[in-house]
Structure formats: C-alpha cells, structure tokens
Amino acid sequence: MASDGKFAAVDLSIFKELKKLSGERIRQARKALDVTQLELATEMGGSLRSYRQIETGAPGTRLEDHLIASLRLGAPTGHIAFPILFAGQRMRFPRQLIHGDLASIERTCIEAISEAVIAGLKQDLSPEW
C-alpha cells in the first residue's frame, strides 16, 4: 500500500494463503487424474522445478501459472478468481470461502453474467416502434 495517496489501498494479504491452497488443490487434482508433475509441467510449457513451486504454493509463483495448471487439469478456478474480484472492488475477501467448495457460487455468477448479457442483447435488438 502506498503512503503518498497515488495508489489504491487494497488488501492483498489473501494472495499468500491463496497460493498455498491453490497449490494443494492442483496437487490433489493432478494425483486424481494420475498425472505426474513432469507431465503437467511439460503440458504447461514450463520446468519441473517451477511446477513444483506451484504445488508448494511458493510466494514467488504467478497466479497465472496456478490458473493454467488448474485449467489444464479441468479443475475449478473460483478459489483464484473470487479473491481477485473482491480485491478489484476494494473489498476484503471472506477467508472462510476460500476453503469451501466454490463450484455453486461459480455457476451462480456465470448465470448472472449470462442473464445480464442476454438482457442487454434483447434491449439492443428490440425495435423502437
């Protein structure tokens, strides 16, 4: 957080915890699919060493790499996406959500976005008589 007032005050503390949790979820998903670390690292276009850092939740790992690993495994990504949305709105992410199953919340958000897009399209395509 900046002290000179030029930058937004945002709570980023959740991201350290998020990387550890994400790494664990990725490891579980990979093992459930009987995929080796080397196979997934290769699929992601990275090294085995950098992939292992993702699974351990090392602070220096990029959230983008966590997303790519999750997506390659067909695993949900809400535990990564929702804290980012909250931070973007300068809201504190409720930590209890990060440990829960976010699949139903993900679907509800996607449905709400879809409904809003469809409503907008209907309005745009409606004739003005």
N, C-alpha and C positions, 0 to 999 in steps of 0.2 A: 504494500500500500504506500502510495506517495504522500509525502508530507506537504508538498507545495500546492496541492489542490488541483493540479492539472489532470490527474488521473482518477478514475472512479475507484471508490473504496469497495473492494469485492472480497468476500470471504473465500479464500482458496484452500482452506485447511482440509476440506473433504478430499481433495485430489490425492494426497498421500495415502490415505486409507483406501481410496477407490482403486489405486493401482495394485495394492496388496490383494484386495478382494477380487479384482478382475483377474489377476494372475492365477489365483486359486480356482476361479470358475473356468478359466481357459484350460488349466491343467486337468480338471475333472472332465470337461467336455472332450478333450483330446484323448484321455485314457478310455472314456466310454466308447469312443469310436475306434479304439485300438490303433491310434496313430502315434508314431514316435515323434520325439522332439525334432529330430533331424528332418523327418518328412515334412512337418509343418513349417519349420524354418525354411526349407527349400521352397515349399509352395509359396511362402511369403516373400521370397527373394532376399532373404537375409541369412545371417550366420547362425550357427547353433548357439554360440556364446550370447549373441544379442537376444535370441529367442528365450534362452534360459533366464535372462534378466527380466523378461516379460512375466514369465511364470512365477518368479520370486517377488515380483512387484517392486523391483528396484526403482528408487525415486527418479533416476535419470531416463527411464523409459518414456517413450512418447505415447500419449493416449491414442494417437492414430494407429500405432502398431497393435495396441490392445484391441481396437476396433477391427482391424484387418484380421487378426487371429480369431476373434470371436465370429466374424462373418464367414471366414473360410471353414470354420467348424460347424456352421449353421446354428450357432448359439445366440441367445438374445443379447441385445446391447443396451437395454434400458438402464442398467446399473452404471453405464458410462454416460449415456445421453442425458438422462434426467438431471444429474448434478450440474452439467454444463448449462442446461436450460435455466435452472434456478440461478446459477451464478450470473448468467446474462441478464437476468431480471433483478439482480442485486438482492436476491432472496437467499436466506440460509436454507440449505437442503436438509430435510428431516433425516437424520442419520439412521433412524430405525428402518427407513425404506430401503436403504442400500443393502441390507441383509435379507430382505424379503424377496418374494417372487414377484417381479415387476411385470410379468407377461400380460396379466389382465389390464394393468394400467397402460402398458404399451398399446394394446389393442384399442382401449377406450380413446386414447389420444389420437391414434391413427383414424379411427372412425369419426371423431370430432373434426379433424382436419379435412377428411374426405367430404363430410357433410357441408362444411363451410365452402369448400371449393365448388361443390355441386350447386349450392345455393347461389354462389356468385355467378356461375355459368348460366344458370336459369335466368337470373336477372339480366345478364348481358345479352342473352339470346331472345328475351321476351320482346315482342313487337310493342311499340308505343302507339297505340291507336287512340 
